[in-house]
């Protein structure tokens, strides 16, 4: 019985668990718009797409915190607070100084100024085992699923693997996700 379940799990592909309607943002959208989308949709990262739906990169909460940290040190304020986040690269908790710079200047930036351009992507037919290995090797929480010309088809996050483990390899349908709001839908 265990053998059957294992072989069924090995037949799953990226298209079987990907979110077909990921939250997206444009490269010239403001960072404030991107952060509002993240909060509204309860996500920690957004696919960045151009006008032809080609994926150009990803914007994550970690990208925003790193940018703020790099610039906050230049403008250190005596009364600024610290926030903590887990840095996947160093595998330890880091302190980030929250300054008025974040409140005043971050909102003025464009997504293009902060996003990660190193696109970690897979094709729809990529085996899930390969997707998981890629996420572990690259130490990322999300990969984009792209078709020809880097056109965005979907997004797989670590929570998608948690959902898969929770439902097992049965044929039961995952709970319906509400359709997210992307930056294009806000205009």
Phi and psi in degrees as GROMACS dihedral restraints (atoms count N, CA, C in turn):
[ dihedral_restraints ]
;  ai    aj    ak    al  type     phi  dphi    fc
    3     4     5     6     1   -62.6    20    10
    4     5     6     7     1   -37.2    20    10
    6     7     8     9     1   -59.9    20    10
    7     8     9    10     1   -40.9    20    10
    9    10    11    12     1   -64.0    20    10
   10    11    12    13     1   -47.7    20    10
   12    13    14    15     1   -61.5    20    10
   13    14    15    16     1   -40.9    20    10
   15    16    17    18     1   -64.8    20    10
   16    17    18    19     1   -43.8    20    10
   18    19    20    21     1   -69.0    20    10
   19    20    21    22     1   -31.9    20    10
   21    22    23    24     1   -66.9    20    10
   22    23    24    25     1   -42.0    20    10
   24    25    26    27     1   -61.7    20    10
   25    26    27    28     1   -34.8    20    10
   27    28    29    30     1   -72.9    20    10
   28    29    30    31     1   -13.3    20    10
   30    31    32    33     1   -90.2    20    10
   31    32    33    34     1    -8.7    20    10
   33    34    35    36     1   -69.4    20    10
   34    35    36    37     1   144.4    20    10
   36    37    38    39     1  -120.7    20    10
   37    38    39    40     1   168.5    20    10
   39    40    41    42     1   -53.4    20    10
   40    41    42    43     1   -41.5    20    10
   42    43    44    45     1   -63.2    20    10
   43    44    45    46     1   -20.7    20    10
   45    46    47    48     1   -75.8    20    10
   46    47    48    49     1   -22.9    20    10
   48    49    50    51     1  -124.4    20    10
   49    50    51    52     1    -5.6    20    10
   51    52    53    54     1   -67.2    20    10
   52    53    54    55     1   152.2    20    10
   54    55    56    57     1   -82.4    20    10
   55    56    57    58     1   116.8    20    10
   57    58    59    60     1   -80.4    20    10
   58    59    60    61     1    -9.0    20    10
   60    61    62    63     1  -130.1    20    10
   61    62    63    64     1    63.1    20    10
   63    64    65    66     1   -70.2    20    10
   64    65    66    67     1   155.6    20    10
   66    67    68    69     1   -73.0    20    10
   67    68    69    70     1   130.7    20    10
   69    70    71    72     1  -126.2    20    10
   70    71    72    73     1   163.0    20    10
   72    73    74    75     1  -145.0    20    10
   73    74    75    76     1   154.2    20    10
   75    76    77    78     1   -91.5    20    10
   76    77    78    79     1   156.9    20    10
   78    79    80    81     1   -65.1    20    10
   79    80    81    82     1   -24.7    20    10
   81    82    83    84     1  -101.8    20    10
   82    83    84    85     1     6.1    20    10
   84    85    86    87     1   -69.8    20    10
   85    86    87    88     1   153.5    20    10
   87    88    89    90     1   -73.2    20    10
   88    89    90    91     1   154.8    20    10
   90    91    92    93     1   -64.5    20    10
   91    92    93    94     1   -31.7    20    10
   93    94    95    96     1   -61.1    20    10
   94    95    96    97     1   -44.0    20    10
   96    97    98    99     1   -60.0    20    10
   97    98    99   100     1   -45.1    20    10
   99   100   101   102     1   -61.7    20    10
  100   101   102   103     1   -44.1    20    10
  102   103   104   105     1   -66.4    20    10
  103   104   105   106     1   -37.2    20    10
  105   106   107   108     1   -63.3    20    10
  106   107   108   109     1   -41.3    20    10
  108   109   110   111     1   -62.4    20    10
  109   110   111   112     1   -40.4    20    10
  111   112   113   114     1   -62.2    20    10
  112   113   114   115     1   -44.4    20    10
  114   115   116   117     1   -67.5    20    10
  115   116   117   118     1   -48.6    20    10
  117   118   119   120     1   -58.7    20    10
  118   119   120   121     1   -36.9    20    10
  120   121   122   123     1  -101.1    20    10
  121   122   123   124     1     3.3    20    10
  123   124   125   126     1    55.4    20    10
  124   125   126   127     1    48.4    20    10
  126   127   128   129     1  -126.7    20    10
  127   128   129   130     1   159.3    20    10
  129   130   131   132     1  -109.8    20    10
  130   131   132   133     1     6.0    20    10
  132   133   134   135     1  -159.9    20    10
  133   134   135   136     1   153.7    20    10
  135   136   137   138     1  -130.8    20    10
  136   137   138   139     1   141.0    20    10
  138   139   140   141     1   -75.9    20    10
  139   140   141   142     1   136.9    20    10
  141   142   143   144     1  -103.2    20    10
  142   143   144   145     1   119.7    20    10
  144   145   146   147     1  -123.8    20    10
  145   146   147   148     1   152.3    20    10
  147   148   149   150     1   -89.8    20    10
  148   149   150   151     1  -173.8    20    10
  150   151   152   153     1   -65.0    20    10
  151   152   153   154     1   -17.0    20    10
  153   154   155   156     1  -102.0    20    10
  154   155   156   157     1    18.2    20    10
  156   157   158   159     1    63.6    20    10
  157   158   159   160     1    21.9    20    10
  159   160   161   162     1   -84.6    20    10
  160   161   162   163     1   134.0    20    10
  162   163   164   165     1   -79.8    20    10
  163   164   165   166     1   124.8    20    10
  165   166   167   168     1  -103.4    20    10
  166   167   168   169     1   -17.4    20    10
  168   169   170   171     1   166.1    20    10
  169   170   171   172     1  -165.3    20    10
  171   172   173   174     1  -136.9    20    10
  172   173   174   175     1   142.5    20    10
  174   175   176   177     1  -113.5    20    10
  175   176   177   178     1   122.3    20    10
  177   178   179   180     1  -120.4    20    10
  178   179   180   181     1   163.8    20    10
  180   181   182   183     1   -57.6    20    10
  181   182   183   184     1   -35.6    20    10
  183   184   185   186     1   -65.1    20    10
  184   185   186   187     1   -38.7    20    10
  186   187   188   189     1   -59.3    20    10
  187   188   189   190     1   -43.0    20    10
  189   190   191   192     1   -65.7    20    10
  190   191   192   193     1   -46.1    20    10
  192   193   194   195     1   -63.2    20    10
  193   194   195   196     1   -40.9    20    10
  195   196   197   198     1   -63.4    20    10
  196   197   198   199     1   -43.5    20    10
  198   199   200   201     1   -61.8    20    10
  199   200   201   202     1   -46.7    20    10
  201   202   203   204     1   -61.5    20    10
  202   203   204   205     1   -42.0    20    10
  204   205   206   207     1   -63.3    20    10
  205   206   207   208     1   -44.3    20    10
  207   208   209   210     1   -60.2    20    10
  208   209   210   211     1   -37.2    20    10
  210   211   212   213     1   -91.2    20    10
  211   212   213   214     1   -22.5    20    10
  213   214   215   216     1   -70.0    20    10
  214   215   216   217     1   -32.5    20    10
  216   217   218   219     1   -63.7    20    10
  217   218   219   220     1   -30.4    20    10
  219   220   221   222     1   -71.9    20    10
  220   221   222   223     1   -25.9    20    10
  222   223   224   225     1  -123.0    20    10
  223   224   225   226     1    39.0    20    10
  225   226   227   228     1   -54.2    20    10
  226   227   228   229     1   134.4    20    10
  228   229   230   231     1  -117.2    20    10
  229   230   231   232     1   142.9    20    10
  231   232   233   234     1   -60.2    20    10
  232   233   234   235     1   -41.4    20    10
  234   235   236   237     1   -99.5    20    10
  235   236   237   238     1    17.7    20    10
  237   238   239   240     1   -78.9    20    10
  238   239   240   241     1   151.0    20    10
  240   241   242   243     1   -91.2    20    10
  241   242   243   244     1   164.6    20    10
  243   244   245   246     1  -112.1    20    10
  244   245   246   247     1   143.1    20    10
  246   247   248   249     1  -120.9    20    10
  247   248   249   250     1   155.7    20    10
  249   250   251   252     1  -116.3    20    10
  250   251   252   253     1   142.8    20    10
  252   253   254   255     1  -144.4    20    10
  253   254   255   256     1   156.0    20    10
  255   256   257   258     1   -91.9    20    10
  256   257   258   259     1   118.6    20    10
  258   259   260   261     1   -87.1    20    10
  259   260   261   262     1   113.9    20    10
  261   262   263   264     1   -64.9    20    10
  262   263   264   265     1   -31.7    20    10
  264   265   266   267     1   -66.5    20    10
  265   266   267   268     1   -47.6    20    10
  267   268   269   270     1   -91.9    20    10
  268   269   270   271     1   -12.5    20    10
  270   271   272   273     1    58.0    20    10
  271   272   273   274     1    43.8    20    10
  273   274   275   276     1  -150.9    20    10
  274   275   276   277     1   163.6    20    10
  276   277   278   279     1   -77.5    20    10
  277   278   279   280     1   138.5    20    10
  279   280   281   282     1  -122.6    20    10
  280   281   282   283     1   151.1    20    10
  282   283   284   285     1   -97.5    20    10
  283   284   285   286     1   138.6    20    10
  285   286   287   288     1  -122.8    20    10
  286   287   288   289     1   128.5    20    10
  288   289   290   291     1   -81.0    20    10
  289   290   291   292     1   122.4    20    10
  291   292   293   294     1   -93.7    20    10
  292   293   294   295     1   115.5    20    10
  294   295   296   297     1  -120.1    20    10
  295   296   297   298     1   175.5    20    10
  297   298   299   300     1   -66.5    20    10
  298   299   300   301     1   -18.6    20    10
  300   301   302   303     1   -57.8    20    10
  301   302   303   304     1   -44.4    20    10
  303   304   305   306     1   -61.8    20    10
  304   305   306   307     1   -43.3    20    10
  306   307   308   309     1   -70.8    20    10
  307   308   309   310     1   -38.2    20    10
  309   310   311   312     1   -91.7    20    10
  310   311   312   313     1   -42.8    20    10
  312   313   314   315     1   -95.8    20    10
  313   314   315   316     1   -34.4    20    10
  315   316   317   318     1   -59.1    20    10
  316   317   318   319     1   -39.3    20    10
  318   319   320   321     1   -63.4    20    10
  319   320   321   322     1   -26.1    20    10
  321   322   323   324     1   -80.1    20    10
  322   323   324   325     1   -18.5    20    10
  324   325   326   327     1   -72.9    20    10
  325   326   327   328     1   157.3    20    10
  327   328   329   330     1   -94.9    20    10
  328   329   330   331     1   154.5    20    10
  330   331   332   333     1   -53.3    20    10
  331   332   333   334     1   -40.4    20    10
  333   334   335   336     1   -56.2    20    10
  334   335   336   337     1   -27.2    20    10
  336   337   338   339     1   -72.6    20    10
  337   338   339   340     1   -21.4    20    10
  339   340   341   342     1  -122.7    20    10
  340   341   342   343     1   -26.1    20    10
  342   343   344   345     1   -58.6    20    10
  343   344   345   346     1   155.6    20    10
  345   346   347   348     1   -84.2    20    10
  346   347   348   349     1   125.2    20    10
  348   349   350   351     1   -91.8    20    10
  349   350   351   352     1   -15.5    20    10
  351   352   353   354     1   -74.6    20    10
  352   353   354   355     1    93.6    20    10
  354   355   356   357     1   -76.4    20    10
  355   356   357   358     1   118.4    20    10
  357   358   359   360     1   -96.5    20    10
  358   359   360   361     1   106.7    20    10
  360   361   362   363     1  -133.3    20    10
  361   362   363   364     1   160.8    20    10
  363   364   365   366     1  -139.1    20    10
  364   365   366   367     1   167.7    20    10
  366   367   368   369     1   -96.0    20    10
  367   368   369   370     1   160.1    20    10
  369   370   371   372     1   -57.3    20    10
  370   371   372   373     1   -31.8    20    10
  372   373   374   375     1   -87.2    20    10
  373   374   375   376     1     1.7    20    10
  375   376   377   378     1   -63.8    20    10
  376   377   378   379     1   129.6    20    10
  378   379   380   381     1   -60.5    20    10
  379   380   381   382     1   143.4    20    10
  381   382   383   384     1   -59.7    20    10
  382   383   384   385     1   -35.1    20    10
  384   385   386   387     1   -59.1    20    10
  385   386   387   388     1   -40.6    20    10
  387   388   389   390     1   -66.6    20    10
  388   389   390   391     1   -41.0    20    10
  390   391   392   393     1   -60.0    20    10
  391   392   393   394     1   -48.1    20    10
  393   394   395   396     1   -61.5    20    10
  394   395   396   397     1   -43.9    20    10
  396   397   398   399     1   -62.0    20    10
  397   398   399   400     1   -40.8    20    10
  399   400   401   402     1   -63.3    20    10
  400   401   402   403     1   -42.4    20    10
  402   403   404   405     1   -63.7    20    10
  403   404   405   406     1   -41.1    20    10
  405   406   407   408     1   -66.6    20    10
  406   407   408   409     1   -46.4    20    10
  408   409   410   411     1   -62.9    20    10
  409   410   411   412     1   -40.3    20    10
  411   412   413   414     1   -86.9    20    10
  412   413   414   415     1    -7.9    20    10
  414   415   416   417     1    55.1    20    10
  415   416   417   418     1    53.0    20    10
  417   418   419   420     1  -123.6    20    10
  418   419   420   421     1   159.7    20    10
  420   421   422   423     1  -100.6    20    10
  421   422   423   424     1    -5.7    20    10
  423   424   425   426     1  -151.3    20    10
  424   425   426   427     1   148.1    20    10
  426   427   428   429     1  -130.9    20    10
  427   428   429   430     1   146.9    20    10
  429   430   431   432     1   -93.0    20    10
  430   431   432   433     1   145.7    20    10
  432   433   434   435     1  -104.1    20    10
  433   434   435   436     1   119.1    20    10
  435   436   437   438     1  -123.0    20    10
  436   437   438   439     1   155.4    20    10
  438   439   440   441     1  -107.0    20    10
  439   440   441   442     1  -150.7    20    10
  441   442   443   444     1   -60.7    20    10
  442   443   444   445     1   148.2    20    10
  444   445   446   447     1    56.7    20    10
  445   446   447   448     1    28.0    20    10
  447   448   449   450     1    60.1    20    10
  448   449   450   451     1    27.2    20    10
  450   451   452   453     1   -71.3    20    10
  451   452   453   454     1   130.5    20    10
  453   454   455   456     1   -69.3    20    10
  454   455   456   457     1   126.2    20    10
  456   457   458   459     1  -109.1    20    10
  457   458   459   460     1   -35.9    20    10
  459   460   461   462     1  -172.4    20    10
  460   461   462   463     1  -174.2    20    10
  462   463   464   465     1  -143.3    20    10
  463   464   465   466     1   138.1    20    10
  465   466   467   468     1  -118.0    20    10
  466   467   468   469     1   129.1    20    10
  468   469   470   471     1  -117.7    20    10
  469   470   471   472     1   168.9    20    10
  471   472   473   474     1   -60.8    20    10
  472   473   474   475     1   -30.5    20    10
  474   475   476   477     1   -67.1    20    10
  475   476   477   478     1   -26.3    20    10
  477   478   479   480     1   -65.2    20    10
  478   479   480   481     1   -35.4    20    10
  480   481   482   483     1   -70.7    20    10
  481   482   483   484     1   -34.2    20    10
  483   484   485   486     1   -65.3    20    10
  484   485   486   487     1   -43.7    20    10
  486   487   488   489     1   -58.9    20    10
  487   488   489   490     1   -43.6    20    10
  489   490   491   492     1   -61.6    20    10
  490   491   492   493     1   -44.9    20    10
  492   493   494   495     1   -64.3    20    10
  493   494   495   496     1   -36.9    20    10
  495   496   497   498     1   -68.3    20    10
  496   497   498   499     1   -36.8    20    10
  498   499   500   501     1   -91.6    20    10
  499   500   501   502     1   -11.9    20    10
  501   502   503   504     1    73.5    20    10
  502   503   504   505     1  -164.6    20    10
  504   505   506   507     1   -96.0    20    10
  505   506   507   508     1    16.3    20    10
  507   508   509   510     1   -66.9    20    10
  508   509   510   511     1   169.3    20    10
  510   511   512   513     1   -86.3    20    10
  511   512   513   514     1     6.5    20    10
  513   514   515   516     1   -63.5    20    10
  514   515   516   517     1   143.6    20    10
  516   517   518   519     1   -76.6    20    10
  517   518   519   520     1   141.6    20    10
  519   520   521   522     1   -69.4    20    10
  520   521   522   523     1   158.3    20    10
  522   523   524   525     1   -59.1    20    10
  523   524   525   526     1   143.4    20    10
  525   526   527   528     1   -64.9    20    10
  526   527   528   529     1   137.4    20    10
  528   529   530   531     1   -97.9    20    10
  529   530   531   532     1   142.3    20    10
  531   532   533   534     1   -74.0    20    10
  532   533   534   535     1   147.7    20    10
  534   535   536   537     1   -70.3    20    10
  535   536   537   538     1   123.9    20    10
  537   538   539   540     1   -73.3    20    10
  538   539   540   541     1   161.2    20    10
  540   541   542   543     1   -97.0    20    10
  541   542   543   544     1   127.4    20    10
  543   544   545   546     1  -105.2    20    10
  544   545   546   547     1   171.8    20    10
  546   547   548   549     1   -62.4    20    10
  547   548   549   550     1   -35.4    20    10
  549   550   551   552     1   -64.8    20    10
  550   551   552   553     1   -31.8    20    10
  552   553   554   555     1   -74.2    20    10
  553   554   555   556     1   -17.5    20    10
  555   556   557   558     1   -84.9    20    10
  556   557   558   559     1   -18.8    20    10
